[in-house]
Amino acid sequence: MANPMSSVKRQKLSNNNLKQQPLLPGLPDHVAQLCLSHLHPSLLYSVCLSWRRLIYSPSFPPFLSLYALFSSSSPNPHPIHFFSFDPMSSTWEPLPPPPPDPPLRLLLRHPSFLSRNFPVQSISVSGNLVLLAATTHDFFPAFPRPLIFNPVSRSWSFGPPLAAPRRWCAAGTSNGVVYVASGIGSHFSSDVARSVERWVLQKTSNKKKNHIDSGWKWEKIRGLKDGRFSRDAIDAVGWRGKLCMVNVKGDAAKEGVVYDIKSDSWEKMPEGMIAGWKGPVAAMDEETMYAVDEVKGALRKYDEEEDKWVEIMESESLKGAQQIAAGGGRVCAVTGVGRILAIDVTAAPARVWFVESPSGLEAVAVHILPRMGRPVPDFGIRP
C-alpha cells in the first residue's frame, strides 16, 4: 500500500512546480505579460492555467463583463439581485452584498400597480455601477445618496447626498460626470421637476469602506424649462459632449432635449434623432448612439450628418425591449420578457445570441463594465 504522506508530498511538489511555471519559456514573467496583454483574453483562457490566472490578475488589463440587476419571480425579501457574467467562463457570479446600513429597501411591484414595475435606475460610469433612483415601500426615494459598486475592488461605497433625492427621473453620465434631472421626491414639486444636478465621480480606491468624501458634492446646473420630464424613469444618454433625453419611454409621442455640457445650455433635440427614438437608447463609448425600435424589433445606429437612424438588424426578440447597454463592440438588451440578448455590432451581419439568466431570475437592467477582481479558481487544467 502506498504511503499517503508521500502522495501529499508529491502533490505539494507538483503545485510548487506549477506556480513556478513561466508564462512564456525563456522570458521573464514581466516581459511575457507585456507580450500576452496584446492578445484577447479569450485566446489565453483555454491554453493553460498560468495564462488563465494571468487574465484575472491585477496586472492584466481587465476585460469587459456583463453586469445585471435581476428580479425574482417568487416572493423574496430582497427583490433585486446583482450578478456579473464572466464571458470567459460563461458563468454568473453574485456581487458582494451591498452595505447593510442603511438597508436597501426597494419597491418593484405593488398590488395597486399590477400593469407595471417600479423602476430601479442605474448607470455605468468610469468603470463603476451606480444606483441613483428607486422607490421604497412608503413611496419615498430609495437613494438619498448614490450607491456605488467598484468591480475591480469588489466593494460598495456611497456617494454624496443628493440635494433633492428623487425617483422617476432622468439619469445619465457623460465623461465621468453623473447627471440626474427632473423626477419627483415623495411628492411632486415643480422645483424638483425642473432641476438638474451633476456630480463628478472620483476614484474610490483610497477611501474607507462606505465613507462619504467631503470633497464630493452635487452641483446644480441650468434647469429645464418645465416639469414634463418627471413623467417616466428615463435614460439621459451621454453622446459627443452632450446629454440627450426624451420625456417618456417607448414608442409614444414625446419631447426631446439635448444638454450641451460645454455651454451649460439646453436645446431641442434634432427632428431626425427624436423621430427614431422609439425605445431604449445607449451610446458606445459616448460616440456611437444605438436605439431599439421596440415595436418593430429593429436595432438602429444614429447618423449625425444625415440626422437619421440607420438600421443594423431586426429580431422578434427585440420587440418590447426594456433597456440596452453598449460597450466593447456589443449591444446588450433586456427583452420584454426579462431575457438578455447580446448583439455583436462589429460583425456583418450582426451576430445575435441569448445570455441565459440565473435560474428563477428576470433581468431588470444590464451594464457593461470591467470584470470583477478575483482569484481564478483551479479548474483542473494543467500547463
Residue pairs with C-beta under 8 A, 6 or more apart in sequence:
18 49
18 50
18 382
18 383
21 48
21 50
21 383
22 29
22 32
22 50
23 29
23 32
23 33
23 36
23 50
23 51
23 54
24 31
24 32
24 35
24 36
27 35
33 54
33 59
33 60
36 44
36 51
36 54
36 60
37 60
37 61
41 55
41 60
41 63
41 88
42 87
42 88
44 51
44 52
44 54
44 55
45 51
45 52
45 55
45 88
45 89
48 381
48 382
48 383
49 378
49 379
49 381
49 382
49 383
50 383
52 376
52 379
52 381
53 376
54 60
55 63
55 88
55 376
56 371
56 373
56 374
56 375
56 376
58 152
58 373
62 151
62 152
62 370
62 371
62 373
63 87
63 88
63 370
63 371
64 87
64 327
64 328
64 368
64 369
64 370
64 371
65 84
65 85
65 86
65 87
65 151
65 368
65 369
65 370
65 371
65 372
66 84
66 85
66 87
66 332
66 340
66 342
66 355
66 366
66 367
66 368
67 82
67 83
67 84
67 85
67 95
67 124
67 129
67 151
67 366
67 367
67 368
67 369
68 82
68 83
68 84
68 85
68 340
68 357
68 363
68 364
68 365
68 366
68 367
69 80
69 81
69 82
69 120
69 122
69 363
69 364
69 365
69 366
70 80
70 81
70 82
70 83
70 357
70 358
70 361
70 362
70 363
70 364
71 79
71 80
71 81
71 108
71 117
71 338
71 361
71 362
71 364
72 78
72 79
72 81
72 360
72 361
72 362
73 360
73 361
73 362
74 360
78 104
79 106
79 107
79 108
79 109
80 104
80 106
80 108
80 120
80 364
81 94
81 358
81 361
82 94
82 95
82 98
82 129
82 149
83 92
83 93
83 94
83 95
83 358
83 361
84 92
84 93
84 94
84 95
84 151
84 371
84 372
85 91
85 92
85 93
85 355
86 92
86 93
86 371
92 357
92 358
93 372
93 374
95 149
95 154
95 372
96 154
96 155
96 156
98 104
98 147
98 149
98 156
99 147
99 156
99 158
99 209
99 210
104 142
104 147
105 136
105 137
105 142
106 118
106 120
106 134
106 135
106 136
106 142
107 118
107 134
107 135
107 136
107 137
107 139
107 142
108 117
108 118
108 120
108 364
109 117
109 118
110 118
117 364
118 134
118 135
119 133
119 134
119 135
119 167
119 168
119 233
120 131
120 133
120 134
120 364
120 365
121 131
121 132
121 133
121 134
121 167
121 169
121 171
121 233
122 129
122 130
122 131
122 132
122 171
122 365
122 367
123 129
123 130
123 132
123 171
123 172
123 173
123 178
123 367
124 130
124 173
124 325
124 327
124 367
124 368
124 369
125 173
125 176
125 177
125 178
125 201
126 176
126 201
127 150
127 151
127 152
127 369
127 370
128 148
128 149
128 150
128 151
128 201
128 204
128 369
129 148
129 149
129 151
129 367
129 369
130 146
130 147
130 148
130 149
130 159
130 173
130 178
130 201
131 143
131 146
131 147
131 148
132 143
132 146
132 169
132 171
132 178
132 180
133 141
133 142
133 143
133 166
133 167
133 168
133 169
133 171
133 180
133 183
133 233
134 141
134 142
134 143
134 167
135 141
135 142
135 167
136 142
139 186
140 185
140 186
141 165
141 166
141 167
141 185
141 186
142 167
143 162
143 165
144 161
144 162
144 165
145 158
145 159
145 160
145 161
145 162
145 165
145 212
146 158
146 159
146 160
146 162
146 178
146 199
147 156
147 158
147 159
148 156
148 157
148 158
148 159
148 201
148 204
149 155
149 156
150 156
150 157
150 204
150 205
151 369
151 370
151 371
151 372
151 373
152 370
152 372
152 373
153 204
153 205
153 373
154 372
154 373
154 374
155 204
155 209
156 209
156 210
157 204
157 207
157 209
157 210
157 211
158 210
158 211
158 212
159 178
159 199
159 201
159 212
159 216
160 199
160 212
160 213
160 216
160 217
160 218
161 212
161 218
162 180
162 197
162 218
163 195
163 197
163 218
163 220
164 185
164 189
164 191
164 192
164 195
164 197
165 185
166 180
166 182
166 183
166 184
166 185
166 192
167 183
167 184
167 185
167 233
168 183
168 184
168 230
168 231
168 232
168 233
169 180
169 181
169 182
169 183
169 184
169 229
169 230
169 233
169 234
170 179
170 180
170 181
170 182
170 183
170 229
170 234
170 235
170 236
170 245
171 178
171 179
171 180
171 181
171 233
171 234
171 235
171 236
172 178
172 179
172 235
172 236
172 237
172 238
172 243
172 245
173 179
173 236
173 238
174 238
174 239
174 241
174 242
174 243
174 261
174 286
175 238
175 241
175 261
175 286
176 200
176 201
177 198
177 199
177 200
177 201
177 261
178 198
178 199
178 200
178 201
179 196
179 197
179 198
179 236
179 243
179 259
180 196
180 197
180 198
181 195
181 196
181 197
181 224
181 229
181 236
181 245
182 192
182 193
182 194
182 195
182 196
182 224
182 227
182 228
182 229
182 230
183 192
183 193
183 229
183 230
183 233
184 192
184 193
184 230
185 192
188 227
188 230
190 227
192 230
193 224
193 226
193 227
193 229
193 230
194 223
194 224
194 225
194 226
194 227
195 220
195 223
195 224
196 220
196 221
196 222
196 223
196 224
196 259
197 218
197 219
197 220
197 221
198 218
198 219
198 221
199 216
199 217
199 218
199 219
200 216
202 213
202 215
202 216
207 213
221 264
222 259
222 264
222 265
222 266
224 257
224 266
225 266
228 247
228 255
229 245
229 247
229 257
231 247
231 248
232 247
232 248
232 249
233 249
234 245
234 246
234 247
234 248
234 249
235 245
235 280
235 281
235 282
235 323
236 243
236 244
236 245
236 259
237 243
237 244
237 245
237 281
237 282
237 283
237 289
238 283
238 286
239 283
239 286
239 287
239 289
240 286
240 287
240 304
241 260
241 261
241 262
242 258
242 259
242 260
242 261
243 258
243 259
243 261
244 256
244 257
244 258
244 259
244 269
244 273
244 281
244 289
245 256
245 257
245 259
246 254
246 255
246 256
246 257
246 269
246 274
246 277
247 254
247 255
247 256
248 254
249 279
249 280
250 278
250 279
250 294
251 278
251 279
251 293
251 294
251 295
254 274
254 277
255 274
256 268
256 269
256 273
256 274
256 277
257 266
257 267
257 268
257 269
258 266
258 267
258 268
258 269
258 270
259 265
259 266
260 266
260 267
269 277
270 307
271 307
272 306
272 307
272 308
272 309
273 302
273 307
273 309
275 309
276 291
276 293
276 300
276 302
276 308
276 309
277 291
278 291
278 292
278 293
278 294
278 295
278 296
279 291
279 292
279 293
279 294
279 295
279 321
280 291
280 292
280 294
280 321
280 322
280 323
280 324
280 333
281 289
281 290
281 291
281 292
281 324
282 289
282 290
282 324
282 325
282 326
282 331
283 289
283 290
283 326
284 290
284 326
284 327
284 329
284 331
284 345
285 327
288 301
288 302
288 326
289 301
289 302
290 299
290 300
290 301
290 302
290 312
290 324
290 326
290 331
290 345
291 299
291 300
291 302
291 309
292 298
292 299
292 300
292 318
292 321
292 324
292 333
293 300
293 318
294 318
294 319
294 320
294 321
294 336
295 319
296 314
296 319
297 314
297 315
297 316
297 317
297 318
297 319
297 321
298 311
298 312
298 313
298 314
298 318
299 311
299 312
299 313
299 314
299 315
299 318
299 331
299 343
299 345
299 350
300 309
300 310
300 311
300 312
301 309
301 310
301 312
301 345
302 308
302 309
302 310
303 309
303 310
312 343
312 345
312 350
313 343
313 349
313 350
313 352
315 341
315 352
317 335
317 339
317 341
317 352
317 354
318 333
318 335
318 341
319 336
320 335
320 336
320 337
321 333
321 334
321 335
321 336
321 341
322 333
322 334
322 335
322 336
322 338
322 364
323 333
323 334
323 364
323 365
323 366
324 331
324 332
324 333
324 334
324 366
325 331
325 332
325 365
325 366
325 367
325 368
326 332
326 368
327 368
327 369
328 368
329 344
329 345
329 346
330 342
330 343
330 344
330 345
330 368
331 342
331 343
331 345
332 340
332 341
332 342
332 343
332 355
332 366
332 368
333 340
333 341
333 343
333 366
334 340
334 363
334 364
334 365
334 366
335 341
337 362
338 357
338 362
338 363
338 364
339 354
339 357
339 362
339 363
340 354
340 355
340 356
340 357
340 363
340 366
341 352
341 353
341 354
341 355
342 352
342 353
342 354
342 355
343 350
343 351
343 352
344 350
344 351
344 352
357 363
